[in-house]
Amino acid sequence: MGKIYQVIIQGIMDKKSTIDVGSSEEEMNNTTVLELKKKLLLKLPGNSDSPEDLRLIFAGKQLEDSGKFSDYHIKDKSIILMVLRLPGGN
């Protein structure tokens, strides 16, 4: 069995979840932030129904949906902070 590349999501109330990203370093590097958000919605139901409601932060930077892991230097077992966008406003 090959290696599984993962990231650790630190979410609400400091809860951590591990998300499988790919089976090779190349697959991990080419994963987009939007793809990760979709995996998060499947693994963590009830937090949100839309990727637009999730904000992911790595190394002090908010991650853009179109960005690839390689753009942000996200590696195996990197910790990514997840925050939810709050509804409201006009």
C-alpha positions as CSV (number, residue, x, y, z in Angstrom):
1,M,0.0,0.0,0.0
2,G,1.3,3.4,-1.0
3,K,1.6,6.6,1.0
4,I,-1.4,8.8,1.5
5,Y,-0.7,12.5,1.5
6,Q,-2.8,14.4,4.0
7,V,-3.4,17.8,5.5
8,I,-4.7,18.6,9.0
9,I,-7.6,21.0,9.3
10,Q,-7.8,22.9,12.5
11,G,-11.4,24.1,12.8
12,I,-14.0,25.4,15.2
13,M,-13.2,25.0,18.9
14,D,-9.7,23.8,18.1
15,K,-11.0,20.5,16.7
16,K,-8.5,18.9,14.2
17,S,-9.5,16.6,11.3
18,T,-7.2,14.8,8.9
19,I,-8.1,15.0,5.2
20,D,-6.7,12.6,2.6
21,V,-5.5,14.6,-0.4
22,G,-3.8,12.2,-2.7
23,S,-1.6,9.2,-3.2
24,S,1.5,11.0,-4.7
25,E,3.4,14.2,-4.0
26,E,2.4,15.4,-7.5
27,E,-1.3,14.8,-6.9
28,M,-1.0,16.7,-3.6
29,N,0.8,19.7,-5.3
30,N,-1.8,19.9,-8.0
31,T,-4.8,19.9,-5.6
32,T,-6.7,23.2,-5.6
33,V,-8.1,24.9,-2.5
34,L,-11.6,24.5,-4.0
35,E,-11.0,20.7,-4.2
36,L,-10.0,20.7,-0.5
37,K,-13.1,22.7,0.5
38,K,-15.3,20.2,-1.3
39,K,-13.6,17.3,0.6
40,L,-14.1,19.2,3.8
41,L,-17.8,19.6,3.2
42,L,-18.2,15.9,2.7
43,K,-16.1,15.0,5.8
44,L,-17.5,17.7,8.1
45,P,-21.2,17.9,7.3
46,G,-23.2,20.5,9.2
47,N,-20.6,23.2,9.1
48,S,-21.7,24.6,5.8
49,D,-23.3,23.7,2.5
50,S,-21.2,25.9,0.3
51,P,-17.4,26.1,-0.3
52,E,-17.9,29.9,-0.4
53,D,-18.7,29.8,3.3
54,L,-15.3,28.2,4.2
55,R,-12.2,30.3,4.7
56,L,-8.9,28.5,4.8
57,I,-5.7,30.0,6.1
58,F,-2.2,28.7,5.9
59,A,1.0,30.5,7.0
60,G,-1.0,33.6,7.8
61,K,-2.5,33.9,4.3
62,Q,-6.1,33.3,3.2
63,L,-6.1,30.7,0.4
64,E,-7.8,31.4,-2.9
65,D,-10.1,28.7,-4.4
66,S,-8.1,28.6,-7.6
67,G,-4.7,28.3,-5.9
68,K,-2.9,25.0,-5.9
69,F,-1.1,23.5,-2.8
70,S,2.2,24.1,-4.6
71,D,1.4,27.8,-4.8
72,Y,1.2,28.0,-1.0
73,H,3.9,25.5,-0.2
74,I,1.4,23.2,1.5
75,K,3.0,19.8,2.2
76,D,2.1,16.5,3.7
77,K,0.7,17.0,7.3
78,S,0.6,20.8,7.0
79,I,-1.9,22.4,9.4
80,I,-4.6,24.6,7.7
81,L,-6.9,26.8,9.7
82,M,-10.6,26.7,8.8
83,V,-13.0,29.4,9.7
84,L,-16.6,29.9,8.6
85,R,-17.9,33.0,7.0
86,L,-20.7,34.4,9.1
87,P,-24.0,35.2,7.5
88,G,-25.5,38.6,7.8
89,G,-25.0,42.1,6.6
90,N,-26.9,43.9,3.8
